[in-house]
Amino acid sequence: MGWTRTDVTISRIGGAFERCDEVTFEVTVPVPAFRLPWLASGLTFFRAQAEASERVDPYRSGVPLPAGEDPVCLTDLGGGP
């Protein structure tokens, strides 16, 4: 899916990466913790986590349609017959 850091985790947690399907990804990133002199803590970093969902573009090249289906979602999106 392109460039990424080795300490970043990207996971698909829902849907299939097919045209018109809604797919959900979760990203986890380490975030450095800052130290305060009066606060005793062994914490050097914590992990921030987020997820996002989006419909896969029906016109995206290189992404298959679900097996044996017409691009039904084009009608749902107002782009088909």
Beta strands, then each sheet from edge to edge (+ up, - down):
strand 1: 9-14
strand 2: 22-32
strand 3: 45-55
sheet 1: 1+ 2- 3+
end
